[in-house]
Amino acid sequence: MDKKFNFEQVGKRMPYNVPEGFFNQLEQNVMAEVKADDIVTEKPRVKARAVKMAIRTLLAAAAAVALFFVVTKNLPSDTTTTEDGFANVELAYNNLSTVDQEYLMEVYEEDVFMIENEEMDY
């Protein structure tokens, strides 16, 4: 609005006009449009939503099952006992050269954590 509008001059008269019978037929026209929209679009929307939800649910379930199999297949299986573990370490140690064995023993003897544990009385 470029012009300044003075409401004092207008008073109580209505500055706008409405066609004859507009308000009498307004409710009927709106209800007719709503019913037409319900008949044409509502049922396919409901079915489409249900189908989409079912597909999403099935995909989520399939992904969960696949993830379970992938994770369980790739988890390390700890089937070795402690005795087997020590036997493997001893076998690997025996396969080292004498220089490497002496170096490992020096490192083992100077290990800070081993020294602290030996000093503690349980």
C-alpha positions in Angstrom: 0.0 0.0 0.0 1.6 3.2 -1.2 -1.2 5.5 0.1 -1.8 6.2 3.7 -5.2 4.8 4.7 -7.3 6.7 7.2 -9.6 4.4 9.0 -11.4 7.3 10.7 -12.9 8.3 7.3 -14.1 4.8 6.4 -16.1 4.4 9.6 -18.2 1.2 9.9 -19.0 0.7 6.2 -17.3 -2.3 4.5 -14.8 -1.3 1.8 -15.0 -4.7 0.1 -17.8 -6.4 -1.8 -18.7 -10.1 -1.9 -20.8 -11.7 -4.6 -24.4 -12.5 -3.8 -24.8 -15.9 -2.1 -21.1 -16.5 -1.6 -21.4 -17.3 2.1 -24.5 -19.4 1.6 -22.8 -21.8 -0.8 -19.3 -21.7 0.8 -19.8 -24.6 3.2 -21.4 -26.7 0.4 -18.5 -26.0 -2.0 -15.8 -26.8 0.6 -17.5 -30.1 1.7 -17.9 -31.1 -2.0 -14.1 -30.5 -2.6 -13.1 -32.4 0.6 -15.3 -35.4 -0.3 -13.9 -35.5 -3.9 -10.3 -35.4 -2.5 -11.1 -38.2 0.0 -12.5 -40.5 -2.6 -9.7 -39.9 -5.1 -6.6 -39.7 -3.0 -7.1 -41.0 0.6 -7.2 -44.7 0.0 -4.2 -45.0 -2.3 -2.2 -42.8 0.2 -3.1 -45.1 3.1 -2.1 -48.2 1.1 1.1 -46.6 -0.2 2.1 -45.7 3.3 1.4 -49.2 4.6 3.4 -50.8 1.8 6.3 -48.4 2.4 6.3 -49.1 6.1 6.2 -52.8 5.5 9.1 -52.6 3.1 11.1 -50.5 5.5 10.5 -52.9 8.3 11.5 -55.9 6.2 14.7 -54.1 5.1 15.6 -53.2 8.7 15.1 -56.8 9.8 17.1 -58.1 6.9 19.9 -55.7 7.7 19.9 -56.7 11.3 20.2 -60.4 10.4 23.0 -59.7 7.9 24.8 -57.6 10.4 24.5 -60.4 13.0 26.1 -62.9 10.6 28.8 -60.6 9.5 29.8 -59.7 13.1 29.7 -63.2 14.4 31.7 -64.5 11.5 34.4 -61.9 11.9 34.7 -62.2 15.6 37.9 -63.9 16.7 37.2 -67.3 18.2 39.2 -67.9 21.3 39.4 -71.6 21.2 43.0 -71.8 22.4 43.6 -72.7 26.0 46.2 -71.1 28.2 48.4 -74.1 27.9 48.2 -74.0 24.1 49.0 -70.3 24.2 52.1 -70.9 26.3 53.2 -73.7 24.1 52.9 -71.4 21.0 55.0 -68.7 22.8 57.6 -71.2 23.8 57.8 -72.6 20.3 58.2 -69.1 18.8 60.9 -68.2 21.4 62.8 -71.4 20.5 62.7 -70.5 16.8 64.5 -67.2 17.5 68.3 -66.8 17.2 70.3 -66.7 20.4 70.9 -62.9 20.0 67.2 -62.3 19.7 66.5 -64.5 22.7 69.0 -62.7 24.8 67.5 -59.3 23.8 64.0 -60.4 24.7 65.2 -61.6 28.1 66.9 -58.3 28.8 63.8 -56.4 27.9 61.7 -58.7 30.0 64.0 -58.3 33.0 63.9 -54.5 32.7 60.2 -54.3 32.2 58.8 -51.6 34.6 55.5 -53.3 35.1 57.2 -56.6 35.9 59.5 -55.0 38.5 56.6 -53.2 40.2 54.6 -56.4 40.4 57.5 -58.3 41.9 58.1 -55.7 44.6 54.5 -55.8 45.8 53.7 -58.3 48.5 50.2 -59.8 48.0 
